[in-house]
Amino acid sequence: MTGKPSAEEAATLDWLKSSYSSSNEPGDCVEVAISRDTVHVRDSKNARGPRLTVTPTAWADFIMYASLD
């Protein structure tokens, strides 16, 4: 699902950059913010743009899948 959080929620989100973000291209990052019921994902180059929002369970499943060698 994509969307934007409410103004109140957006003000309280603490965005973290991916540890895989390249230091050679500082604008090319994925940022994640975790709230109580939702994980928000955005492109750092377009912080005001659309966000992918998923449940914490879906995010954990994705991380597990992405971490496989």
Sequence and secondary structure as in RCSB ss.txt:
>XXXX:A:sequence
MTGKPSAEEAATLDWLKSSYSSSNEPGDCVEVAISRDTVHVRDSKNARGPRLTVTPTAWADFIMYASLD
>XXXX:A:secstr
 EE   HHHHHH   EE TT  SSSTT  EEEEE SS EEEEEGGGTTS EEEE HHHHHHHHHHHT  
